[in-house]
């Protein structure tokens, strides 16, 4: 099942340059730029286990084997990055995943994509149900609307909630230090482990 989904879905992951990312994520003793990069790479690596992944970024250090990278000349905002990524994806089975889900288990993304097969437009809210971590389109346009209160915007745009369990790691995006809980990816864990 997982191998079939790997070929069926293209997941676009927009990533800010680490120097600009996670500006609210200040942890004493931790290099914020290094942490932001680790969070993005852990998210990308998990997604790449179950889907074709297209990363859109202006950060030349964001690269992993087997992942396609669309290099932006400069960071131009999430809407432009998403549009650039979708432009190189097929018109069927496309998704956008935010690059700040460092505890993502591949099986949780695989389960969400399986649910997405049953709806034209699907979305997963974060734990607080203010933001959105994943949007999907089985076919046709994918009118993503990330930014403040994106969950309400996606609902208003006709996205159906993909009913993943409350415990799904897909719901655990990271914006603040208190979001860095539970099992995290190896790169993020390694950065945090160096805190004195």
C-alpha positions in Angstrom: 0.0 0.0 0.0 2.7 2.5 1.0 4.7 1.8 -2.2 1.6 2.4 -4.4 1.0 5.7 -2.6 4.6 6.8 -3.1 3.9 6.8 -6.9 0.3 8.1 -6.6 0.8 11.3 -4.6 3.1 14.3 -5.1 3.7 16.3 -1.9 4.9 19.9 -2.2 6.8 21.2 0.8 7.5 25.0 0.9 10.5 25.8 3.1 11.7 29.2 4.1 15.5 29.8 4.2 16.6 28.7 7.6 17.9 32.2 8.3 14.3 33.5 8.1 12.4 30.5 9.4 11.0 29.9 12.9 11.5 33.5 14.0 9.4 32.8 17.1 11.4 29.7 18.1 14.0 31.0 20.5 15.5 28.4 22.9 18.4 29.3 25.1 21.6 27.5 23.9 20.1 26.5 20.6 21.0 27.9 17.2 17.7 28.9 15.7 18.9 28.6 12.1 20.3 25.2 12.7 17.1 24.1 14.4 14.9 25.5 11.6 16.9 23.6 9.0 16.7 20.4 11.1 12.9 20.7 11.4 12.5 21.1 7.7 14.8 18.2 6.8 13.1 15.8 9.3 9.7 16.7 7.7 10.9 16.2 4.2 12.6 12.9 5.0 9.4 11.5 6.6 7.3 12.6 3.6 9.7 11.2 1.1 9.1 7.7 2.5 5.5 7.7 1.2 5.3 10.1 -1.7 7.1 11.9 -4.4 8.3 15.1 -2.7 8.9 18.5 -4.3 10.6 21.0 -2.0 10.4 24.7 -2.9 13.0 26.8 -1.2 15.6 29.6 -1.6 17.9 27.8 0.9 20.6 25.8 -1.0 21.3 23.7 2.1 17.8 22.1 2.0 18.4 18.9 0.0 18.0 15.2 0.5 18.6 12.2 -1.8 15.6 11.3 -3.9 13.8 14.6 -3.3 13.2 17.1 -6.1 14.1 20.7 -5.2 12.7 23.8 -7.0 15.2 26.6 -6.1 13.8 30.0 -5.7 16.1 33.0 -6.4 14.8 34.5 -3.2 12.1 33.8 -0.7 8.9 35.2 -2.1 6.3 34.0 0.3 4.4 30.8 0.9 1.8 31.3 -1.8 4.3 31.7 -4.5 6.4 28.8 -3.3 3.3 26.6 -3.2 2.3 27.7 -6.8 5.9 26.9 -8.0 5.8 23.5 -6.5 2.4 22.6 -7.8 3.5 23.7 -11.3 5.9 20.8 -11.5 3.4 18.3 -10.0 0.8 16.3 -12.0 -2.8 17.5 -12.0 -3.9 14.5 -9.9 -3.2 13.5 -6.3 -1.3 16.6 -5.2 -0.8 17.8 -1.7 1.0 20.6 0.2 2.6 19.8 3.5 4.1 22.6 5.7 7.8 22.0 6.4 7.5 22.3 10.2 6.3 18.9 11.3 9.5 17.4 12.7 7.9 14.5 14.5 6.0 13.3 11.5 5.7 9.5 11.2 5.5 8.4 7.6 2.6 6.1 8.4 0.5 9.1 9.6 1.0 10.9 6.3 0.3 7.7 4.4 -3.0 7.3 6.4 -4.0 10.9 5.6 -3.3 10.4 1.9 -5.4 7.3 1.9 -8.3 9.4 3.4 -7.7 12.0 0.7 -8.5 9.5 -2.0 -12.2 9.8 -0.9 -12.5 13.6 -1.3 -11.6 16.1 -4.0 -10.2 18.6 -1.5 -9.0 17.6 1.9 -7.1 19.2 4.7 -5.7 18.4 8.2 -5.8 21.1 10.9 -3.1 21.5 13.5 -3.6 20.5 17.1 -5.0 24.0 18.0 -7.3 24.0 14.9 -6.1 27.5 13.9 -3.6 26.5 11.2 -3.5 23.8 8.6 -0.6 21.3 8.1 -1.7 19.5 5.0 -4.0 20.1 2.0 -4.8 17.7 -0.7 -6.5 17.6 -4.1 -7.4 14.3 -5.7 -7.7 16.1 -9.0 -7.9 19.6 -10.4 -6.9 22.9 -8.7 -5.5 23.0 -5.2 -6.4 26.4 -3.8 -4.2 26.4 -0.8 -4.6 29.4 1.6 -1.9 29.1 4.2 -1.2 31.9 6.7 -3.0 33.2 9.8 -6.2 31.3 10.5 -5.6 29.1 7.6 -7.9 26.3 8.9 -10.9 28.6 8.7 -9.8 29.8 5.2 -9.5 26.2 4.0 -12.9 25.2 5.3 -14.4 28.3 3.7 -12.8 27.3 0.4 -14.5 23.9 0.5 -11.8 21.7 1.9 -13.2 18.7 3.8 -11.4 17.7 7.0 -9.4 14.5 6.7 -10.3 12.8 9.9 -6.9 11.6 11.1 -6.7 10.7 14.8 -6.1 13.5 17.3 -2.8 11.7 18.1 -1.6 11.9 14.5 1.9 13.4 14.3 0.6 15.3 11.2 -1.2 17.7 13.6 2.0 18.6 15.5 3.5 21.5 13.7 6.1 23.6 15.5 5.9 27.4 15.9 7.0 27.8 19.5 9.4 26.0 21.9 6.5 24.4 23.7 5.5 22.6 20.5 8.7 20.6 20.5 7.2 17.7 22.4 6.9 14.0 21.9 9.1 12.0 19.6 10.9 14.2 17.1 12.9 13.4 14.0 16.6 12.6 14.3 18.0 15.9 13.1 15.8 18.0 15.3 16.5 15.7 18.3 20.3 16.0 17.7 20.2 19.8 17.7 18.1 19.9 20.9 20.4 17.3 22.6 23.3 19.7 22.4 21.5 22.1 24.8 23.7 22.3 28.0 
